[in-house]
Amino acid sequence: MKQRAIHQARFLVMLAVLLSSGSCSLFRTPGTAPAVFREDFSLLDPKGFPEKIKQLEEISQSHKSMSVRTRALFYIALAHMHYNNPSPDYSKALEYLDKYIVLESNNKDIDEIVAWKSTLHTLDSSLREHKKLEESYAQLKQEYERANKNRELLNKRINDLGQVIENQKKEIKNLGETIKQLDTVQREIEKKKKGIKRAGEKTPLAT
């Protein structure tokens, strides 16, 4: 798992370098392109990504130029996977990259974009697996906590029952002592009764 985390970190660093302004020819767009194509996403307020993506989607669907609509697909992917985006969606980025690659198969930068896609796909798979592991961990933790709570309740019930048994032992012992005392008293009473009876038998009757 540690080695997997290292690979994931390398992918993130690679994307950060590739997505930095001016580091790739993919960012150099003609001056006639929409202004949003010339924006540096690394300078964009993180909260502005949803609106920026929405703006790019509108261009990809309604711009009069086919080339601009196609180019917008790349920038939508870029916005979805950009390191400055607080809620990146790598699956969406892959989806738009696929669309762009199909439409721009003859683009001189296509090999570079395919390399991006491969790296992004690996990262997306790693993150999905990591998420599943986190969910499994959380589930196991909940099960452990429930089991631990049940164990604590069981231990309490055992302790309570043990205390009841101890109290009953004391009560039984006390009752045994009381019975002994009563038996002693009863014997004393019987002795006294016998003594009185014998004394009455020895006393002569008055004439």
C-alpha atoms as a printed R data frame, in Angstrom:
    type eleno elety resid chain resno       x       y       z
1   ATOM     1    CA   MET     A     1   0.000   0.000   0.000
2   ATOM     2    CA   LYS     A     2   2.898   2.366   0.771
3   ATOM     3    CA   GLN     A     3   4.340   1.832  -2.727
4   ATOM     4    CA   ARG     A     4   0.905   2.498  -4.262
5   ATOM     5    CA   ALA     A     5   0.676   5.764  -2.350
6   ATOM     6    CA   ILE     A     6   4.100   6.767  -3.656
7   ATOM     7    CA   HIS     A     7   3.004   6.091  -7.262
8   ATOM     8    CA   GLN     A     8  -0.161   8.110  -6.692
9   ATOM     9    CA   ALA     A     9   1.887  11.024  -5.375
10  ATOM    10    CA   ARG     A    10   4.114  10.854  -8.465
11  ATOM    11    CA   PHE     A    11   1.048  11.020 -10.713
12  ATOM    12    CA   LEU     A    12  -0.197  14.086  -8.869
13  ATOM    13    CA   VAL     A    13   3.181  15.781  -9.233
14  ATOM    14    CA   MET     A    14   3.263  14.884 -12.930
15  ATOM    15    CA   LEU     A    15  -0.178  16.363 -13.474
16  ATOM    16    CA   ALA     A    16   0.759  19.478 -11.543
17  ATOM    17    CA   VAL     A    17   3.760  20.007 -13.819
18  ATOM    18    CA   LEU     A    18   1.819  19.280 -17.009
19  ATOM    19    CA   LEU     A    19  -1.036  21.537 -16.007
20  ATOM    20    CA   SER     A    20   1.170  24.473 -15.013
21  ATOM    21    CA   SER     A    21   0.795  27.518 -17.237
22  ATOM    22    CA   GLY     A    22   3.135  27.491 -20.213
23  ATOM    23    CA   SER     A    23   4.573  24.023 -19.541
24  ATOM    24    CA   CYS     A    24   2.834  22.442 -22.500
25  ATOM    25    CA   SER     A    25   2.087  23.450 -26.085
26  ATOM    26    CA   LEU     A    26  -1.534  22.496 -25.498
27  ATOM    27    CA   PHE     A    27  -2.014  25.785 -23.657
28  ATOM    28    CA   ARG     A    28  -0.861  27.972 -26.494
29  ATOM    29    CA   THR     A    29  -4.107  28.794 -28.308
30  ATOM    30    CA   PRO     A    30  -4.592  31.286 -31.142
31  ATOM    31    CA   GLY     A    31  -5.579  34.817 -30.247
32  ATOM    32    CA   THR     A    32  -8.953  34.371 -31.964
33  ATOM    33    CA   ALA     A    33  -9.975  31.640 -29.502
34  ATOM    34    CA   PRO     A    34 -12.499  32.446 -26.735
35  ATOM    35    CA   ALA     A    35 -10.966  34.278 -23.800
36  ATOM    36    CA   VAL     A    36 -11.655  31.333 -21.478
37  ATOM    37    CA   PHE     A    37  -9.120  29.293 -23.498
38  ATOM    38    CA   ARG     A    38  -6.402  31.785 -22.619
39  ATOM    39    CA   GLU     A    39  -7.130  31.815 -18.893
40  ATOM    40    CA   ASP     A    40  -4.591  30.376 -16.461
41  ATOM    41    CA   PHE     A    41  -6.556  27.918 -14.335
42  ATOM    42    CA   SER     A    42  -3.793  27.937 -11.721
43  ATOM    43    CA   LEU     A    43  -4.768  31.557 -10.981
44  ATOM    44    CA   LEU     A    44  -8.500  30.855 -10.915
45  ATOM    45    CA   ASP     A    45 -10.313  31.089  -7.590
46  ATOM    46    CA   PRO     A    46 -11.007  27.440  -6.639
47  ATOM    47    CA   LYS     A    47 -14.658  28.349  -6.063
48  ATOM    48    CA   GLY     A    48 -14.889  29.497  -9.683
49  ATOM    49    CA   PHE     A    49 -14.319  26.090 -11.286
50  ATOM    50    CA   PRO     A    50 -18.004  24.995 -11.419
51  ATOM    51    CA   GLU     A    51 -18.950  28.203 -13.252
52  ATOM    52    CA   LYS     A    52 -15.916  27.937 -15.538
53  ATOM    53    CA   ILE     A    53 -16.821  24.357 -16.453
54  ATOM    54    CA   LYS     A    54 -20.393  25.412 -17.148
55  ATOM    55    CA   GLN     A    55 -19.126  28.204 -19.417
56  ATOM    56    CA   LEU     A    56 -16.894  25.791 -21.331
57  ATOM    57    CA   GLU     A    57 -19.731  23.273 -21.710
58  ATOM    58    CA   GLU     A    58 -21.896  25.975 -23.277
59  ATOM    59    CA   ILE     A    59 -19.098  26.766 -25.747
60  ATOM    60    CA   SER     A    60 -18.684  23.049 -26.571
61  ATOM    61    CA   GLN     A    61 -22.391  22.800 -27.381
62  ATOM    62    CA   SER     A    62 -23.337  26.087 -28.984
63  ATOM    63    CA   HIS     A    63 -20.292  27.860 -30.461
64  ATOM    64    CA   LYS     A    64 -20.582  28.377 -34.217
65  ATOM    65    CA   SER     A    65 -17.068  27.032 -34.864
66  ATOM    66    CA   MET     A    66 -16.614  23.268 -34.815
67  ATOM    67    CA   SER     A    67 -12.923  23.615 -33.972
68  ATOM    68    CA   VAL     A    68 -13.758  25.836 -31.000
69  ATOM    69    CA   ARG     A    69 -16.424  23.406 -29.787
70  ATOM    70    CA   THR     A    70 -13.895  20.600 -30.053
71  ATOM    71    CA   ARG     A    71 -11.182  22.606 -28.291
72  ATOM    72    CA   ALA     A    72 -13.635  23.350 -25.481
73  ATOM    73    CA   LEU     A    73 -13.806  19.609 -24.759
74  ATOM    74    CA   PHE     A    74 -10.104  19.620 -23.931
75  ATOM    75    CA   TYR     A    75 -10.461  22.604 -21.611
76  ATOM    76    CA   ILE     A    76 -13.446  21.011 -19.849
77  ATOM    77    CA   ALA     A    77 -11.251  17.971 -19.196
78  ATOM    78    CA   LEU     A    78  -8.481  20.278 -18.032
79  ATOM    79    CA   ALA     A    79 -10.812  22.057 -15.602
80  ATOM    80    CA   HIS     A    80 -12.111  18.767 -14.196
81  ATOM    81    CA   MET     A    81  -8.633  17.401 -13.479
82  ATOM    82    CA   HIS     A    82  -6.813  20.630 -12.617
83  ATOM    83    CA   TYR     A    83  -4.887  20.504  -9.333
84  ATOM    84    CA   ASN     A    84  -6.423  23.845  -8.320
85  ATOM    85    CA   ASN     A    85  -9.951  22.415  -8.581
86  ATOM    86    CA   PRO     A    86 -11.121  21.622  -5.020
87  ATOM    87    CA   SER     A    87 -13.461  18.886  -6.327
88  ATOM    88    CA   PRO     A    88 -11.660  17.240  -9.252
89  ATOM    89    CA   ASP     A    89 -13.597  14.659 -11.262
90  ATOM    90    CA   TYR     A    90 -11.076  12.478 -13.064
91  ATOM    91    CA   SER     A    91 -13.753  10.250 -14.576
92  ATOM    92    CA   LYS     A    92 -15.344  13.302 -16.219
93  ATOM    93    CA   ALA     A    93 -11.913  14.479 -17.365
94  ATOM    94    CA   LEU     A    94 -11.294  11.099 -19.021
95  ATOM    95    CA   GLU     A    95 -14.721  11.245 -20.665
96  ATOM    96    CA   TYR     A    96 -14.013  14.643 -22.259
97  ATOM    97    CA   LEU     A    97 -10.479  13.688 -23.229
98  ATOM    98    CA   ASP     A    98 -11.878  10.657 -25.060
99  ATOM    99    CA   LYS     A    99 -14.296  12.894 -26.961
100 ATOM   100    CA   TYR     A   100 -11.508  15.328 -27.816
101 ATOM   101    CA   ILE     A   101  -9.131  12.567 -28.982
102 ATOM   102    CA   VAL     A   102 -11.783  11.119 -31.293
103 ATOM   103    CA   LEU     A   103 -12.426  14.501 -32.917
104 ATOM   104    CA   GLU     A   104  -8.785  15.602 -33.011
105 ATOM   105    CA   SER     A   105  -7.046  12.346 -33.968
106 ATOM   106    CA   ASN     A   106  -4.844  14.222 -36.472
107 ATOM   107    CA   ASN     A   107  -3.767  16.891 -33.994
108 ATOM   108    CA   LYS     A   108   0.028  17.133 -33.665
109 ATOM   109    CA   ASP     A   109  -0.371  17.164 -29.869
110 ATOM   110    CA   ILE     A   110  -2.557  14.052 -29.783
111 ATOM   111    CA   ASP     A   111   0.253  11.758 -28.575
112 ATOM   112    CA   GLU     A   112   0.856  14.068 -25.657
113 ATOM   113    CA   ILE     A   113  -2.847  14.108 -24.822
114 ATOM   114    CA   VAL     A   114  -3.027  10.307 -25.035
115 ATOM   115    CA   ALA     A   115  -0.125  10.177 -22.557
116 ATOM   116    CA   TRP     A   116  -2.105  12.494 -20.272
117 ATOM   117    CA   LYS     A   117  -5.073  10.192 -20.592
118 ATOM   118    CA   SER     A   118  -3.026   7.124 -19.685
119 ATOM   119    CA   THR     A   119  -1.600   8.819 -16.591
120 ATOM   120    CA   LEU     A   120  -4.989  10.184 -15.634
121 ATOM   121    CA   HIS     A   121  -6.627   6.785 -16.073
122 ATOM   122    CA   THR     A   122  -4.041   5.197 -13.753
123 ATOM   123    CA   LEU     A   123  -4.583   7.944 -11.199
124 ATOM   124    CA   ASP     A   124  -8.358   7.632 -11.434
125 ATOM   125    CA   SER     A   125  -8.159   3.847 -10.932
126 ATOM   126    CA   SER     A   126  -5.841   4.294  -7.941
127 ATOM   127    CA   LEU     A   127  -8.145   6.846  -6.351
128 ATOM   128    CA   ARG     A   128 -11.184   4.629  -6.918
129 ATOM   129    CA   GLU     A   129  -9.398   1.698  -5.293
130 ATOM   130    CA   HIS     A   130  -8.284   3.963  -2.454
131 ATOM   131    CA   LYS     A   131 -11.875   5.105  -1.931
132 ATOM   132    CA   LYS     A   132 -13.077   1.491  -1.804
133 ATOM   133    CA   LEU     A   133 -10.388   0.680   0.746
134 ATOM   134    CA   GLU     A   134 -11.406   3.677   2.839
135 ATOM   135    CA   GLU     A   135 -15.052   2.570   2.707
136 ATOM   136    CA   SER     A   136 -14.064  -0.981   3.673
137 ATOM   137    CA   TYR     A   137 -11.944   0.380   6.512
138 ATOM   138    CA   ALA     A   138 -14.812   2.568   7.751
139 ATOM   139    CA   GLN     A   139 -17.206  -0.392   7.610
140 ATOM   140    CA   LEU     A   140 -14.794  -2.653   9.488
141 ATOM   141    CA   LYS     A   141 -14.223   0.083  12.045
142 ATOM   142    CA   GLN     A   142 -17.972   0.415  12.615
143 ATOM   143    CA   GLU     A   143 -18.314  -3.351  12.957
144 ATOM   144    CA   TYR     A   144 -15.428  -3.398  15.423
145 ATOM   145    CA   GLU     A   145 -16.932  -0.552  17.434
146 ATOM   146    CA   ARG     A   146 -20.311  -2.307  17.496
147 ATOM   147    CA   ALA     A   147 -18.641  -5.565  18.551
148 ATOM   148    CA   ASN     A   148 -16.630  -3.697  21.174
149 ATOM   149    CA   LYS     A   149 -19.780  -1.995  22.454
150 ATOM   150    CA   ASN     A   150 -21.587  -5.332  22.576
151 ATOM   151    CA   ARG     A   151 -18.605  -6.812  24.401
152 ATOM   152    CA   GLU     A   152 -18.702  -3.974  26.901
153 ATOM   153    CA   LEU     A   153 -22.431  -4.519  27.429
154 ATOM   154    CA   LEU     A   154 -21.854  -8.248  27.835
155 ATOM   155    CA   ASN     A   155 -19.043  -7.625  30.301
156 ATOM   156    CA   LYS     A   156 -21.324  -5.287  32.258
157 ATOM   157    CA   ARG     A   157 -24.080  -7.894  32.327
158 ATOM   158    CA   ILE     A   158 -21.564 -10.518  33.474
159 ATOM   159    CA   ASN     A   159 -20.256  -8.182  36.176
160 ATOM   160    CA   ASP     A   160 -23.791  -7.310  37.269
161 ATOM   161    CA   LEU     A   161 -24.736 -10.987  37.387
162 ATOM   162    CA   GLY     A   162 -21.563 -11.758  39.323
163 ATOM   163    CA   GLN     A   163 -22.459  -9.043  41.820
164 ATOM   164    CA   VAL     A   164 -25.965 -10.502  42.194
165 ATOM   165    CA   ILE     A   165 -24.433 -13.937  42.804
166 ATOM   166    CA   GLU     A   166 -22.058 -12.508  45.417
167 ATOM   167    CA   ASN     A   167 -24.939 -10.724  47.140
168 ATOM   168    CA   GLN     A   168 -26.945 -13.958  47.135
169 ATOM   169    CA   LYS     A   169 -23.969 -15.812  48.616
170 ATOM   170    CA   LYS     A   170 -23.783 -13.279  51.431
171 ATOM   171    CA   GLU     A   171 -27.521 -13.490  51.953
172 ATOM   172    CA   ILE     A   172 -27.405 -17.285  52.033
173 ATOM   173    CA   LYS     A   173 -24.520 -17.153  54.489
174 ATOM   174    CA   ASN     A   174 -26.407 -14.705  56.691
175 ATOM   175    CA   LEU     A   175 -29.501 -16.900  56.529
176 ATOM   176    CA   GLY     A   176 -27.347 -19.897  57.514
177 ATOM   177    CA   GLU     A   177 -26.030 -17.972  60.506
178 ATOM   178    CA   THR     A   178 -29.579 -16.952  61.453
179 ATOM   179    CA   ILE     A   179 -30.721 -20.572  61.197
180 ATOM   180    CA   LYS     A   180 -27.859 -21.650  63.482
181 ATOM   181    CA   GLN     A   181 -28.843 -18.962  65.977
182 ATOM   182    CA   LEU     A   182 -32.482 -19.993  65.854
183 ATOM   183    CA   ASP     A   183 -31.483 -23.630  66.312
184 ATOM   184    CA   THR     A   184 -29.421 -22.685  69.351
185 ATOM   185    CA   VAL     A   185 -32.298 -20.688  70.815
186 ATOM   186    CA   GLN     A   186 -34.662 -23.587  70.110
187 ATOM   187    CA   ARG     A   187 -32.375 -26.014  71.925
188 ATOM   188    CA   GLU     A   188 -32.169 -23.671  74.888
189 ATOM   189    CA   ILE     A   189 -35.952 -23.429  74.985
190 ATOM   190    CA   GLU     A   190 -36.249 -27.227  74.879
191 ATOM   191    CA   LYS     A   191 -33.739 -27.555  77.715
192 ATOM   192    CA   LYS     A   192 -35.677 -25.070  79.800
193 ATOM   193    CA   LYS     A   193 -38.918 -26.901  79.083
194 ATOM   194    CA   LYS     A   194 -37.391 -30.210  80.168
195 ATOM   195    CA   GLY     A   195 -35.910 -28.599  83.304
196 ATOM   196    CA   ILE     A   196 -39.282 -27.159  84.306
197 ATOM   197    CA   LYS     A   197 -41.007 -30.490  83.686
198 ATOM   198    CA   ARG     A   198 -38.535 -32.423  85.848
199 ATOM   199    CA   ALA     A   199 -38.792 -29.825  88.595
200 ATOM   200    CA   GLY     A   200 -42.582 -30.213  88.583
201 ATOM   201    CA   GLU     A   201 -42.330 -33.972  88.864
202 ATOM   202    CA   LYS     A   202 -40.073 -33.774  91.968
203 ATOM   203    CA   THR     A   203 -42.282 -31.297  93.900
204 ATOM   204    CA   PRO     A   204 -44.650 -33.255  96.374
205 ATOM   205    CA   LEU     A   205 -48.336 -32.631  96.149
206 ATOM   206    CA   ALA     A   206 -49.839 -30.592  99.033
207 ATOM   207    CA   THR     A   207 -52.293 -32.468 101.435
